[in-house]
Amino acid sequence: MIKIESLFSYLKKKNITFFTGVPDSILKESKYILDKLEFKNHIVAHNEGGAIGIGAGYYLKTKKIPCVYFQNSGLGNAINPLVSMVHKNVYSIPMLLLIGWRGAPKISKDEPQHLLQGKITEKMLKLMNIRYCTIDHTKDFKQLGKIIDISKKKQVPVACLIKKNTLKKNFDEIKKKKVDKIKLKRHEIIDFIIRKNYKNIKIFSTTGYTSRELYQLRKFNKSNTKDFLNVGAMGHTSMIALGYSLKNKKHKTLCLDGDGSLIMHMGTLPVIGENQIKNFKHIVFNNEVHESVGGQKTPQKNTNFKKLSLSCGYSKYFFSNSLSDFKKKYALFLKSNGPSFYEIKISSGSLKNLERPNNFIKIKKNF
């Protein structure tokens, strides 16, 4: 194992002091080091491709190598700028990619949605001619140093793969004062929706705790389990729901989304607004963090979801920050001519001992 402080101290010695990326469960221990950096030296990006762009812009100004971090499941989002912009055959921009390697071969079991990506991660890097190394111990820093030197000398992106449970922290977490007094939890809303049990609703749920809580609460309540749980493809749940709703007028389509997921691919909003599907209902749980991968803040400090959704063509906007208020408005939300957007402010925190759905073919068939 590697102490997270040791890794960042080494990167600092190699003159890498700027970080940008998308939060990841494997790299979540990095949060406490990155929180200590000045804001200008750490930018949480909306998605992986955007992080590559931020890193490239930083290099163009400073001529210093940036570190771009993300999970390997997001490598697909990064491919376009990696091959069409920073590649040595185009602008030849150096950077270090710090990639959490979910589903790495010969590692303890991982979720099914990570296994294929884990298997092909090295192949993808090789296809893009990106030199890489894997670090498991501090002795591997020598290899990390070599690829950083290659990045500087040849002006190319390089990558460092980090497997599950490689990093550990050896310090107290930074404690911040909580100013948000909201007590509402996501699972309270999901439980109420399930107990209402309206027959003409098809539910699509986003990646992370939302799908896991919906799955578990269905089991607790012994209720209909014909939901579509989008356990991968973060940021795309609303598009899956939209594609379904276009050809199904009998059911109301209810998309349970998160603020991090929405921000990752915010271009979904004008697409939904443009198509004006009256049965489309979009709930966004907003706790201002990427909760299931470590609680890093989402970049939404100046975002007004009401103005944003309505300006993108949504017909109605609803807001709640308490369960009692949601109970009063839920039926009206469902009856409204959509597309309708419902922002629900919640606090972080999920059900204990959450199970993980895994028989996805069965889930698809049931749906």
Helices and strands as residue ranges (DSSP letters): E 2-3, H 4-13, E 19-21, G 28-30, H 31-34, G 39-41, E 42-44, H 48-62, E 67-71, G 72-74, H 75-84, E 95-101, H 112-127, E 132-134, G 138-140, H 141-154, E 157-163, E 167-168, H 186-196, E 201-205, H 209-221, E 228-229, H 237-246, E 252-258, H 259-264, H 268-275, E 280-286, E 289-290, G 291-293, E 296-297, H 305-311, E 316-320, H 323-335, E 340-345, H 360-366
